[in-house]
Amino acid sequence: FPVTIITIAKNGKERPTTLADARKEGYVPSVTTIMAQIAKSGLTNWLNQQLLLAALTLPRIEGESEQDWIERIMVDSKSASKEASQRGTDIHAVIEQFYRGDAYLPEYPMYVHKTNQALIDSFGPQNWIAEDSFAHPSGYGGKIDLYAKTGFVVDVKTTEKDVAEIRPYHEHLMQLS
């Protein structure tokens, strides 16, 4: 999600940062902000599927106008997206806390241990650094989910699919590169 940086104006009051401020201070857009400019076919297909499922499972109520029914379908289809987004945010937070060594949970969920084991299996033992910000000289920046000083970068993605079915979306590969 884009982050709004607050600037202190000459009068001492807070105001949103402008493009001129960003240029003066050397702020750069995040990878996510840049990628928001392109179509995400995987996400678009998933959102369309949610819309179709909502239309199929929400019969029209007797006397309901077509417009009210369509609005109800739209609200229902967006609820799946909000739930998936929140679930992803929650999972990211727990994985971050695990790798930061925060004393947050007495016992971490199984997905944290599976993630850790998959990273060990793939990269060997590493000292993972969680949620670190960066700004690249080429003019973009952001936050890295996990990285190791040996050069490995990990971007955590969540799905309800079976492991055998998981294929990265093109935009996920672009984000990592």
C-alpha positions as a Markdown table, in Angstrom:
| # | Residue | x | y | z |
|---|---|---|---|---|
| 1 | Phe | 0.0 | 0.0 | 0.0 |
| 2 | Pro | 1.3 | 3.5 | -0.7 |
| 3 | Val | 2.6 | 5.3 | 2.3 |
| 4 | Thr | 1.9 | 9.0 | 2.7 |
| 5 | Ile | 4.9 | 10.8 | 4.0 |
| 6 | Ile | 4.0 | 13.9 | 6.0 |
| 7 | Thr | 6.1 | 17.0 | 5.5 |
| 8 | Ile | 6.4 | 19.9 | 7.9 |
| 9 | Ala | 5.5 | 23.1 | 6.1 |
| 10 | Lys | 7.3 | 26.4 | 6.5 |
| 11 | Asn | 4.5 | 27.5 | 8.9 |
| 12 | Gly | 5.3 | 24.5 | 11.1 |
| 13 | Lys | 2.1 | 22.6 | 10.3 |
| 14 | Glu | 2.0 | 19.1 | 8.8 |
| 15 | Arg | 1.0 | 18.6 | 5.1 |
| 16 | Pro | 1.1 | 15.8 | 2.6 |
| 17 | Thr | 4.4 | 15.5 | 0.8 |
| 18 | Thr | 4.4 | 16.8 | -2.8 |
| 19 | Leu | 6.4 | 15.6 | -5.8 |
| 20 | Ala | 8.7 | 18.6 | -5.4 |
| 21 | Asp | 9.4 | 17.6 | -1.8 |
| 22 | Ala | 10.1 | 14.0 | -2.9 |
| 23 | Arg | 12.6 | 15.2 | -5.5 |
| 24 | Lys | 14.3 | 17.6 | -2.9 |
| 25 | Glu | 14.5 | 14.9 | -0.2 |
| 26 | Gly | 15.4 | 12.0 | -2.6 |
| 27 | Tyr | 12.2 | 10.0 | -1.9 |
| 28 | Val | 11.5 | 7.3 | -4.4 |
| 29 | Pro | 8.4 | 5.3 | -5.3 |
| 30 | Ser | 8.0 | 1.8 | -4.0 |
| 31 | Val | 8.1 | -1.2 | -6.3 |
| 32 | Thr | 4.5 | -1.8 | -5.4 |
| 33 | Thr | 3.6 | 1.8 | -6.4 |
| 34 | Ile | 5.4 | 1.4 | -9.7 |
| 35 | Met | 3.8 | -1.9 | -10.4 |
| 36 | Ala | 0.3 | -0.6 | -9.6 |
| 37 | Gln | 0.6 | 1.1 | -13.0 |
| 38 | Ile | 0.4 | -2.2 | -14.9 |
| 39 | Ala | -2.3 | -4.8 | -15.3 |
| 40 | Lys | -2.1 | -7.8 | -13.0 |
| 41 | Ser | -3.8 | -10.5 | -14.9 |
| 42 | Gly | -3.6 | -13.1 | -12.1 |
| 43 | Leu | -5.3 | -10.7 | -9.6 |
| 44 | Thr | -7.9 | -9.6 | -12.2 |
| 45 | Asn | -8.8 | -13.2 | -13.0 |
| 46 | Trp | -9.2 | -14.0 | -9.3 |
| 47 | Leu | -11.3 | -10.9 | -8.7 |
| 48 | Asn | -13.5 | -11.8 | -11.7 |
| 49 | Gln | -13.9 | -15.3 | -10.3 |
| 50 | Gln | -15.0 | -13.9 | -6.9 |
| 51 | Leu | -17.6 | -11.7 | -8.7 |
| 52 | Leu | -19.0 | -14.7 | -10.7 |
| 53 | Leu | -19.1 | -16.9 | -7.5 |
| 54 | Ala | -21.0 | -14.1 | -5.7 |
| 55 | Ala | -23.5 | -13.8 | -8.6 |
| 56 | Leu | -24.1 | -17.5 | -8.6 |
| 57 | Thr | -24.6 | -17.8 | -4.9 |
| 58 | Leu | -26.7 | -14.7 | -4.2 |
| 59 | Pro | -30.1 | -15.2 | -5.7 |
| 60 | Arg | -32.2 | -12.2 | -6.4 |
| 61 | Ile | -34.5 | -11.4 | -3.6 |
| 62 | Glu | -38.2 | -11.1 | -4.6 |
| 63 | Gly | -39.0 | -7.5 | -5.4 |
| 64 | Glu | -35.3 | -6.5 | -5.4 |
| 65 | Ser | -34.3 | -4.1 | -8.2 |
| 66 | Glu | -31.6 | -5.2 | -10.6 |
| 67 | Gln | -29.3 | -2.4 | -9.4 |
| 68 | Asp | -29.7 | -3.4 | -5.7 |
| 69 | Trp | -29.0 | -7.0 | -6.6 |
| 70 | Ile | -25.9 | -6.0 | -8.5 |
| 71 | Glu | -24.7 | -3.8 | -5.6 |
| 72 | Arg | -25.2 | -6.8 | -3.2 |
| 73 | Ile | -23.1 | -9.0 | -5.5 |
| 74 | Met | -20.4 | -6.4 | -5.7 |
| 75 | Val | -20.2 | -6.0 | -1.9 |
| 76 | Asp | -20.1 | -9.8 | -1.4 |
| 77 | Ser | -17.4 | -10.4 | -4.1 |
| 78 | Lys | -15.2 | -7.7 | -2.4 |
| 79 | Ser | -15.5 | -9.3 | 1.0 |
| 80 | Ala | -13.5 | -12.3 | -0.2 |
| 81 | Ser | -10.8 | -10.0 | -1.4 |
| 82 | Lys | -10.8 | -8.1 | 1.9 |
| 83 | Glu | -10.6 | -11.3 | 3.9 |
| 84 | Ala | -7.7 | -12.6 | 1.7 |
| 85 | Ser | -5.8 | -9.3 | 2.0 |
| 86 | Gln | -6.3 | -9.3 | 5.8 |
| 87 | Arg | -5.2 | -12.9 | 6.1 |
| 88 | Gly | -2.0 | -12.1 | 4.1 |
| 89 | Thr | -1.3 | -9.1 | 6.3 |
| 90 | Asp | -1.7 | -11.1 | 9.4 |
| 91 | Ile | 0.5 | -13.9 | 8.1 |
| 92 | His | 3.2 | -11.4 | 7.1 |
| 93 | Ala | 3.1 | -9.9 | 10.6 |
| 94 | Val | 3.6 | -13.2 | 12.3 |
| 95 | Ile | 6.5 | -14.2 | 10.0 |
| 96 | Glu | 8.1 | -10.9 | 10.5 |
| 97 | Gln | 7.9 | -11.2 | 14.3 |
| 98 | Phe | 9.4 | -14.7 | 14.1 |
| 99 | Tyr | 12.4 | -13.5 | 12.1 |
| 100 | Arg | 12.9 | -10.4 | 14.2 |
| 101 | Gly | 12.9 | -12.6 | 17.3 |
| 102 | Asp | 10.1 | -10.7 | 18.9 |
| 103 | Ala | 8.6 | -12.4 | 21.9 |
| 104 | Tyr | 5.1 | -12.3 | 20.5 |
| 105 | Leu | 3.7 | -15.8 | 20.5 |
| 106 | Pro | 4.6 | -18.6 | 22.9 |
| 107 | Glu | 4.1 | -20.9 | 20.0 |
| 108 | Tyr | 4.2 | -19.9 | 16.3 |
| 109 | Pro | 1.6 | -21.3 | 13.8 |
| 110 | Met | 2.7 | -24.3 | 11.7 |
| 111 | Tyr | 3.0 | -22.1 | 8.6 |
| 112 | Val | 5.9 | -20.2 | 10.2 |
| 113 | His | 7.8 | -23.4 | 10.9 |
| 114 | Lys | 7.1 | -24.7 | 7.4 |
| 115 | Thr | 8.3 | -21.4 | 5.9 |
| 116 | Asn | 11.4 | -21.5 | 8.0 |
| 117 | Gln | 12.1 | -25.1 | 7.0 |
| 118 | Ala | 11.5 | -24.3 | 3.3 |
| 119 | Leu | 14.0 | -21.5 | 3.6 |
| 120 | Ile | 16.6 | -23.7 | 5.2 |
| 121 | Asp | 16.0 | -26.4 | 2.6 |
| 122 | Ser | 16.4 | -23.9 | -0.2 |
| 123 | Phe | 19.2 | -21.6 | 1.1 |
| 124 | Gly | 20.8 | -23.3 | 4.0 |
| 125 | Pro | 21.1 | -21.6 | 7.4 |
| 126 | Gln | 20.9 | -17.9 | 7.0 |
| 127 | Asn | 20.6 | -14.8 | 9.2 |
| 128 | Trp | 17.3 | -13.5 | 7.8 |
| 129 | Ile | 16.5 | -9.8 | 8.2 |
| 130 | Ala | 12.8 | -9.0 | 8.2 |
| 131 | Glu | 11.0 | -5.9 | 6.8 |
| 132 | Asp | 13.9 | -3.7 | 5.9 |
| 133 | Ser | 13.5 | -0.6 | 3.8 |
| 134 | Phe | 15.7 | 0.3 | 0.9 |
| 135 | Ala | 16.1 | 2.9 | -1.8 |
| 136 | His | 17.9 | 1.9 | -5.0 |
| 137 | Pro | 20.0 | 4.4 | -6.9 |
| 138 | Ser | 17.9 | 3.6 | -10.0 |
| 139 | Gly | 14.9 | 5.5 | -8.4 |
| 140 | Tyr | 12.7 | 3.0 | -6.7 |
| 141 | Gly | 12.5 | 1.6 | -3.2 |
| 142 | Gly | 10.3 | -0.3 | -0.8 |
| 143 | Lys | 10.4 | -2.9 | 1.9 |
| 144 | Ile | 11.9 | -6.4 | 1.7 |
| 145 | Asp | 10.0 | -9.1 | 3.5 |
| 146 | Leu | 13.1 | -11.1 | 4.2 |
| 147 | Tyr | 16.7 | -11.0 | 3.0 |
| 148 | Ala | 20.1 | -12.4 | 3.9 |
| 149 | Lys | 23.3 | -10.5 | 3.5 |
| 150 | Thr | 24.5 | -13.5 | 1.4 |
| 151 | Gly | 22.2 | -12.0 | -1.3 |
| 152 | Phe | 19.0 | -14.0 | -1.0 |
| 153 | Val | 15.7 | -12.0 | -1.2 |
| 154 | Val | 12.4 | -13.5 | -0.1 |
| 155 | Asp | 9.0 | -12.0 | -0.8 |
| 156 | Val | 6.2 | -13.7 | 1.2 |
| 157 | Lys | 3.0 | -14.5 | -0.8 |
| 158 | Thr | 0.0 | -16.3 | 0.7 |
| 159 | Thr | -2.5 | -18.6 | -1.0 |
| 160 | Glu | -5.1 | -21.2 | -0.1 |
| 161 | Lys | -3.9 | -23.4 | -2.9 |
| 162 | Asp | -2.3 | -26.8 | -2.4 |
| 163 | Val | 1.5 | -26.6 | -2.6 |
| 164 | Ala | 1.5 | -28.7 | -5.7 |
| 165 | Glu | -0.7 | -26.1 | -7.5 |
| 166 | Ile | 1.4 | -23.1 | -6.6 |
| 167 | Arg | 2.8 | -21.2 | -9.6 |
| 168 | Pro | 4.0 | -17.6 | -9.2 |
| 169 | Tyr | 2.2 | -14.9 | -11.0 |
| 170 | His | 4.2 | -12.9 | -13.5 |
| 171 | Glu | 3.8 | -9.8 | -11.4 |
| 172 | His | 5.3 | -11.6 | -8.4 |
| 173 | Leu | 8.4 | -12.5 | -10.4 |
| 174 | Met | 8.6 | -8.9 | -11.6 |
| 175 | Gln | 8.4 | -7.6 | -8.1 |
| 176 | Leu | 11.2 | -9.8 | -6.9 |
| 177 | Ser | 13.4 | -8.8 | -9.8 |
